[in-house]
Amino acid sequence: MARKPSKKELVNSRLLKDYASWIYCEGCGKTVAYLCYVTYDCFDFSYACNCGGEGHVCIEFENPSEPSDSAEPLKIVKNRLCCARDEAPLLTIVEKQLRGYEFEIVCNACNTRYCAGR
């Protein structure tokens, strides 16, 4: 049975699928990130696109316990940002399309929270 998000907010952004896949800027229609389907419990992403648009995506699933903050950064495997503990692929940021971004993501396998930005 597919999980359903308990919270889903999209501001000036569009998802290719219901709660994952390609994320597009509504201002220019270009891809700004790729979010993996089943590897996260919480994703909070704010960005400034090169077109001048600013967007926000927040998707959360029920999680009964508080996540622990990672002392390590996400691992890069190919072009994917992956959990440092189990290397589960979490997301890809299309940095060439963005002036800046920040995100928080929680791996659902180990309940670890990662935060990053530029």
N, C-alpha and C positions, 0 to 999 in steps of 0.2 A: 504494500500500500504506500502510495506517495505521501511524503510529508507535506503539510500545508503551513505556510508562514503564519505566525501569530501577529506579525507586524510587517507591513510593506509600504514604503514611501518612495515615490519617484518624483524628483523635481528637475524639470528641464532635461530629463533622461528617459530612455526607452530601453527595455529588455527584449531580446529576440524571443525568449521563452518566458514562462510564468515567473520563475524565481532564480534564473541563472542564464548562462550563455553570454552572448555578446551584449555589451552595454554601449548604447549610442547617445551622443549629444543631440538633443532636439534642435539646437541652434543651427548646426551644419549637417547633421545626419551621419557624421563620421564615428567610427569605432573608437572608444576611449579605454575599454577594458574588456576582459573576459573573466567571468565568474564561474568556477566549477560547480556542478550540480549538488553533489551529495557529501561534500567534505567540510561544510561549514555549518555552524549554528547561528552565527551573527555576522553581518557584514554591514559596515557603515562607511560610506565612501563619498567624499566631497572633492570636487575638481573644478579647475578653471581651464576651459578648452582654448586652443589657439584662436578659435573664431570669435572669442570674447564672451561666449556663454559660460555660465556657471551652473553646475548641476550637483545633485545629491541623490544617492541611492542608499536606502536603509532597509534591510531585510533581516528579520529575526525569526527563529524557531523556538519553541518551548525548550528551556534548558533548566532543569531543577537545581543545578548547583552553580555557584559562582566560578567563572573560569580563573585559571592562574595566569599571571603575566609571564611571558617568556623572557628569559635572560639573554636569549640568542636571537639574532635576526632570522627572518625567513630564509630558507635555502633557495638558490636559483638552480633549477634543473631545466635545461634547454631554455625556454623563454618563460617558464612558469615559476611563480613564487610558491614554494612548498613549505609545509610544516617542518621545522627543524628537528622534531622528535621522530616522526614516522615518514617523512617525505611525501605526505599526501599532497597532491596538487591543489592549490587553493584559488589562485587568480593570476592573471596576466594584466599588467598595466601597459597601455600603448603610450609610452612616454613621449614619443615624437609628436603626438597629437595634443599634448597637455602643457600648459604653462606652469601648472602646479597641481598638487593633489595631497590628500591625506586620507588614511583609512585605518579601520580597526576590523579585524577578522578573527573569529574564534573557530579553531579546528574542532570538529565534532568527535573525532576519534580520541583525542587526548585532553580535550577541554582547555586548550592553551590559547591565550589571547595574544595577538600580534598587532602592533601599531607601527605605522611608518608614513612617510610623506617626503615631499620635496617641494 
